[in-house]
Structure formats: structure tokens, C-alpha cells
Amino acid sequence: MSRALLDTDILSEITKARSPAVVERARSYIAAYGRFTFSVVSVMEVVAGYSQQRADQKTRRFLEMAHRSEVLLFDATAAELSGRILADLRMAGTPIGVPDTMIAATAIHHGLPLVTGNTSDYSRIQSAGYPLVLENWREPA
């Protein structure tokens, strides 16, 4: 198991502990690396989701986990790459959400595989020729 960037959907599954495959891989990852790595964009997505639900306790618990994790910033290099990905996918007629391009660009910029269950959207980035490596923890190891 290599160090990786966790996508928002996987973070959600970890906190809900509903998928045995995801929970087991998360435990193995923590045993190997001591903390999760995810994008500041995922922080925004999770906080927005909990805030819409008025789930203050869930927001606090998530932010506590974020403080114990490695949260990668979205910098100018990742922003440029995200913009290129976004434009290429739009021109190809296969657009995905802006936050997903930001998370993918962060993974590529840091040379990390992206752990996601949303392989259908992210594979479009691979098809456009970008060196995004995907892992799906929902699948058995």
C-alpha cells in the first residue's frame, strides 16, 4: 500500500464505517502511515455537506480528524493543472465537477495515487492523457 490522496467520497465512507472493505484498507493505511492525506478541497466539500445538514457535531469530529491528518493545499501549480484538465474535459464533451478536477490536480502535482470510488469520473482525466493513478478501496484488496 502506497501513500495516497483520499477523495471526499472515501473520507465519507471512512467516517460512516459502512463499507468493510474501505474500513479495513483505512486501518491498514493508518497503520502504515499514521495519518490520512487529503485535499483542502475535500475539507470544503465535507464541511459544506455537514453544514447544509446542520450537523455541527459531525463537522467538529471531521475537523478534529483533519487536524490529525495531512491536508494538502491547492496551490498555483495545482490550480493551473486543474484549469487545463477542466478545459480539456469540457472540450472533449466529458466534463466533471470543478472540485474533482482540483482534487485530481492536487494528486498529480504531489505524485500521489487518488483513492476514490468515483472511478468513472476520474478515469476521464486519465483518458485525456493526464498521469492520474487511481485506487478504489471499495474493491477487495
C-alpha positions as protocol buffer text, in pm:
chain_id: "A"
residue {
  index: 1
  type: MET
  ca { x: 0 y: 0 z: 0 }
}
residue {
  index: 2
  type: SER
  ca { x: 146 y: 332 z: -106 }
}
residue {
  index: 3
  type: ARG
  ca { x: 89 y: 678 z: 39 }
}
residue {
  index: 4
  type: ALA
  ca { x: -215 y: 825 z: -137 }
}
residue {
  index: 5
  type: LEU
  ca { x: -457 y: 1117 z: -153 }
}
residue {
  index: 6
  type: LEU
  ca { x: -805 y: 1022 z: -32 }
}
residue {
  index: 7
  type: ASP
  ca { x: -1101 y: 1157 z: -226 }
}
residue {
  index: 8
  type: THR
  ca { x: -1401 y: 1305 z: -48 }
}
residue {
  index: 9
  type: ASP
  ca { x: -1622 y: 1001 z: -109 }
}
residue {
  index: 10
  type: ILE
  ca { x: -1371 y: 772 z: 62 }
}
residue {
  index: 11
  type: LEU
  ca { x: -1338 y: 1010 z: 359 }
}
residue {
  index: 12
  type: SER
  ca { x: -1715 y: 998 z: 392 }
}
residue {
  index: 13
  type: GLU
  ca { x: -1717 y: 619 z: 384 }
}
residue {
  index: 14
  type: ILE
  ca { x: -1442 y: 605 z: 647 }
}
residue {
  index: 15
  type: THR
  ca { x: -1637 y: 829 z: 885 }
}
residue {
  index: 16
  type: LYS
  ca { x: -1960 y: 633 z: 832 }
}
residue {
  index: 17
  type: ALA
  ca { x: -1782 y: 294 z: 861 }
}
residue {
  index: 18
  type: ARG
  ca { x: -2039 y: 133 z: 630 }
}
residue {
  index: 19
  type: SER
  ca { x: -1807 y: -43 z: 385 }
}
residue {
  index: 20
  type: PRO
  ca { x: -1598 y: -321 z: 542 }
}
residue {
  index: 21
  type: ALA
  ca { x: -1351 y: -309 z: 252 }
}
residue {
  index: 22
  type: VAL
  ca { x: -1296 y: 68 z: 293 }
}
residue {
  index: 23
  type: VAL
  ca { x: -1269 y: 44 z: 672 }
}
residue {
  index: 24
  type: GLU
  ca { x: -1012 y: -235 z: 650 }
}
residue {
  index: 25
  type: ARG
  ca { x: -800 y: -50 z: 398 }
}
residue {
  index: 26
  type: ALA
  ca { x: -825 y: 268 z: 606 }
}
residue {
  index: 27
  type: ARG
  ca { x: -698 y: 77 z: 911 }
}
residue {
  index: 28
  type: SER
  ca { x: -409 y: -65 z: 710 }
}
residue {
  index: 29
  type: TYR
  ca { x: -328 y: 281 z: 575 }
}
residue {
  index: 30
  type: ILE
  ca { x: -322 y: 437 z: 924 }
}
residue {
  index: 31
  type: ALA
  ca { x: -103 y: 150 z: 1049 }
}
residue {
  index: 32
  type: ALA
  ca { x: 144 y: 217 z: 767 }
}
residue {
  index: 33
  type: TYR
  ca { x: 141 y: 599 z: 754 }
}
residue {
  index: 34
  type: GLY
  ca { x: -5 y: 718 z: 1084 }
}
residue {
  index: 35
  type: ARG
  ca { x: -249 y: 965 z: 928 }
}
residue {
  index: 36
  type: PHE
  ca { x: -466 y: 1023 z: 624 }
}
residue {
  index: 37
  type: THR
  ca { x: -372 y: 1255 z: 339 }
}
residue {
  index: 38
  type: PHE
  ca { x: -641 y: 1453 z: 160 }
}
residue {
  index: 39
  type: SER
  ca { x: -701 y: 1782 z: -16 }
}
residue {
  index: 40
  type: VAL
  ca { x: -818 y: 2108 z: 136 }
}
residue {
  index: 41
  type: VAL
  ca { x: -1090 y: 2083 z: -132 }
}
residue {
  index: 42
  type: SER
  ca { x: -1225 y: 1774 z: 46 }
}
residue {
  index: 43
  type: VAL
  ca { x: -1235 y: 1973 z: 370 }
}
residue {
  index: 44
  type: MET
  ca { x: -1454 y: 2229 z: 192 }
}
residue {
  index: 45
  type: GLU
  ca { x: -1683 y: 1960 z: 47 }
}
residue {
  index: 46
  type: VAL
  ca { x: -1730 y: 1775 z: 376 }
}
residue {
  index: 47
  type: VAL
  ca { x: -1786 y: 2091 z: 582 }
}
residue {
  index: 48
  type: ALA
  ca { x: -2037 y: 2218 z: 323 }
}
residue {
  index: 49
  type: GLY
  ca { x: -2227 y: 1889 z: 333 }
}
residue {
  index: 50
  type: TYR
  ca { x: -2244 y: 1877 z: 712 }
}
residue {
  index: 51
  type: SER
  ca { x: -2330 y: 2246 z: 734 }
}
residue {
  index: 52
  type: GLN
  ca { x: -2626 y: 2200 z: 499 }
}
residue {
  index: 53
  type: GLN
  ca { x: -2747 y: 1925 z: 733 }
}
residue {
  index: 54
  type: ARG
  ca { x: -2683 y: 2147 z: 1037 }
}
residue {
  index: 55
  type: ALA
  ca { x: -2469 y: 1860 z: 1169 }
}
residue {
  index: 56
  type: ASP
  ca { x: -2239 y: 2060 z: 1394 }
}
residue {
  index: 57
  type: GLN
  ca { x: -2112 y: 1760 z: 1591 }
}
residue {
  index: 58
  type: LYS
  ca { x: -2019 y: 1574 z: 1271 }
}
residue {
  index: 59
  type: THR
  ca { x: -1844 y: 1888 z: 1145 }
}
residue {
  index: 60
  type: ARG
  ca { x: -1641 y: 1913 z: 1467 }
}
residue {
  index: 61
  type: ARG
  ca { x: -1544 y: 1544 z: 1455 }
}
residue {
  index: 62
  type: PHE
  ca { x: -1438 y: 1573 z: 1092 }
}
residue {
  index: 63
  type: LEU
  ca { x: -1231 y: 1887 z: 1160 }
}
residue {
  index: 64
  type: GLU
  ca { x: -1061 y: 1711 z: 1453 }
}
residue {
  index: 65
  type: MET
  ca { x: -968 y: 1429 z: 1214 }
}
residue {
  index: 66
  type: ALA
  ca { x: -847 y: 1686 z: 959 }
}
residue {
  index: 67
  type: HIS
  ca { x: -616 y: 1841 z: 1220 }
}
residue {
  index: 68
  type: ARG
  ca { x: -460 y: 1497 z: 1277 }
}
residue {
  index: 69
  type: SER
  ca { x: -425 y: 1440 z: 901 }
}
residue {
  index: 70
  type: GLU
  ca { x: -206 y: 1574 z: 625 }
}
residue {
  index: 71
  type: VAL
  ca { x: -421 y: 1826 z: 437 }
}
residue {
  index: 72
  type: LEU
  ca { x: -263 y: 1929 z: 107 }
}
residue {
  index: 73
  type: LEU
  ca { x: -321 y: 2285 z: -7 }
}
residue {
  index: 74
  type: PHE
  ca { x: -448 y: 2382 z: -351 }
}
residue {
  index: 75
  type: ASP
  ca { x: -163 y: 2598 z: -481 }
}
residue {
  index: 76
  type: ALA
  ca { x: -96 y: 2787 z: -805 }
}
residue {
  index: 77
  type: THR
  ca { x: 62 y: 2485 z: -976 }
}
residue {
  index: 78
  type: ALA
  ca { x: -237 y: 2265 z: -894 }
}
residue {
  index: 79
  type: ALA
  ca { x: -473 y: 2547 z: -999 }
}
residue {
  index: 80
  type: GLU
  ca { x: -310 y: 2572 z: -1341 }
}
residue {
  index: 81
  type: LEU
  ca { x: -326 y: 2195 z: -1387 }
}
residue {
  index: 82
  type: SER
  ca { x: -688 y: 2185 z: -1272 }
}
residue {
  index: 83
  type: GLY
  ca { x: -776 y: 2456 z: -1524 }
}
residue {
  index: 84
  type: ARG
  ca { x: -614 y: 2259 z: -1805 }
}
residue {
  index: 85
  type: ILE
  ca { x: -794 y: 1939 z: -1703 }
}
residue {
  index: 86
  type: LEU
  ca { x: -1126 y: 2123 z: -1678 }
}
residue {
  index: 87
  type: ALA
  ca { x: -1085 y: 2281 z: -2022 }
}
residue {
  index: 88
  type: ASP
  ca { x: -972 y: 1956 z: -2188 }
}
residue {
  index: 89
  type: LEU
  ca { x: -1266 y: 1760 z: -2047 }
}
residue {
  index: 90
  type: ARG
  ca { x: -1515 y: 2030 z: -2143 }
}
residue {
  index: 91
  type: MET
  ca { x: -1376 y: 2047 z: -2498 }
}
residue {
  index: 92
  type: ALA
  ca { x: -1400 y: 1667 z: -2521 }
}
residue {
  index: 93
  type: GLY
  ca { x: -1762 y: 1678 z: -2407 }
}
residue {
  index: 94
  type: THR
  ca { x: -1683 y: 1477 z: -2093 }
}
residue {
  index: 95
  type: PRO
  ca { x: -1688 y: 1736 z: -1812 }
}
residue {
  index: 96
  type: ILE
  ca { x: -1670 y: 1656 z: -1441 }
}
residue {
  index: 97
  type: GLY
  ca { x: -1718 y: 1875 z: -1137 }
}
residue {
  index: 98
  type: VAL
  ca { x: -1470 y: 2152 z: -1064 }
}
residue {
  index: 99
  type: PRO
  ca { x: -1385 y: 2016 z: -716 }
}
residue {
  index: 100
  type: ASP
  ca { x: -1295 y: 1681 z: -873 }
}
residue {
  index: 101
  type: THR
  ca { x: -1052 y: 1847 z: -1114 }
}
residue {
  index: 102
  type: MET
  ca { x: -897 y: 2032 z: -819 }
}
residue {
  index: 103
  type: ILE
  ca { x: -853 y: 1711 z: -618 }
}
residue {
  index: 104
  type: ALA
  ca { x: -711 y: 1525 z: -919 }
}
residue {
  index: 105
  type: ALA
  ca { x: -468 y: 1808 z: -993 }
}
residue {
  index: 106
  type: THR
  ca { x: -351 y: 1801 z: -631 }
}
residue {
  index: 107
  type: ALA
  ca { x: -287 y: 1426 z: -654 }
}
residue {
  index: 108
  type: ILE
  ca { x: -97 y: 1460 z: -982 }
}
residue {
  index: 109
  type: HIS
  ca { x: 103 y: 1759 z: -856 }
}
residue {
  index: 110
  type: HIS
  ca { x: 214 y: 1567 z: -546 }
}
residue {
  index: 111
  type: GLY
  ca { x: 274 y: 1241 z: -734 }
}
residue {
  index: 112
  type: LEU
  ca { x: 16 y: 1053 z: -528 }
}
residue {
  index: 113
  type: PRO
  ca { x: -242 y: 798 z: -637 }
}
residue {
  index: 114
  type: LEU
  ca { x: -600 y: 909 z: -577 }
}
residue {
  index: 115
  type: VAL
  ca { x: -814 y: 675 z: -367 }
}
residue {
  index: 116
  type: THR
  ca { x: -1174 y: 708 z: -484 }
}
residue {
  index: 117
  type: GLY
  ca { x: -1487 y: 513 z: -551 }
}
residue {
  index: 118
  type: ASN
  ca { x: -1570 y: 762 z: -825 }
}
residue {
  index: 119
  type: THR
  ca { x: -1354 y: 598 z: -1088 }
}
residue {
  index: 120
  type: SER
  ca { x: -1599 y: 669 z: -1371 }
}
residue {
  index: 121
  type: ASP
  ca { x: -1546 y: 1047 z: -1346 }
}
residue {
  index: 122
  type: TYR
  ca { x: -1176 y: 1040 z: -1266 }
}
residue {
  index: 123
  type: SER
  ca { x: -1099 y: 793 z: -1546 }
}
residue {
  index: 124
  type: ARG
  ca { x: -1197 y: 1071 z: -1788 }
}
residue {
  index: 125
  type: ILE
  ca { x: -888 y: 1259 z: -1669 }
}
residue {
  index: 126
  type: GLN
  ca { x: -675 y: 954 z: -1746 }
}
residue {
  index: 127
  type: SER
  ca { x: -840 y: 925 z: -2088 }
}
residue {
  index: 128
  type: ALA
  ca { x: -744 y: 1287 z: -2156 }
}
residue {
  index: 129
  type: GLY
  ca { x: -379 y: 1187 z: -2112 }
}
residue {
  index: 130
  type: TYR
  ca { x: -309 y: 1304 z: -1758 }
}
residue {
  index: 131
  type: PRO
  ca { x: -93 y: 1083 z: -1533 }
}
residue {
  index: 132
  type: LEU
  ca { x: -357 y: 1027 z: -1265 }
}
residue {
  index: 133
  type: VAL
  ca { x: -327 y: 695 z: -1081 }
}
residue {
  index: 134
  type: LEU
  ca { x: -650 y: 564 z: -927 }
}
residue {
  index: 135
  type: GLU
  ca { x: -711 y: 319 z: -644 }
}
residue {
  index: 136
  type: ASN
  ca { x: -1057 y: 201 z: -540 }
}
residue {
  index: 137
  type: TRP
  ca { x: -1076 y: 88 z: -177 }
}
residue {
  index: 138
  type: ARG
  ca { x: -1432 y: -33 z: -231 }
}
residue {
  index: 139
  type: GLU
  ca { x: -1290 y: -327 z: -422 }
}
residue {
  index: 140
  type: PRO
  ca { x: -1136 y: -618 z: -229 }
}
residue {
  index: 141
  type: ALA
  ca { x: -759 y: -591 z: -185 }
}
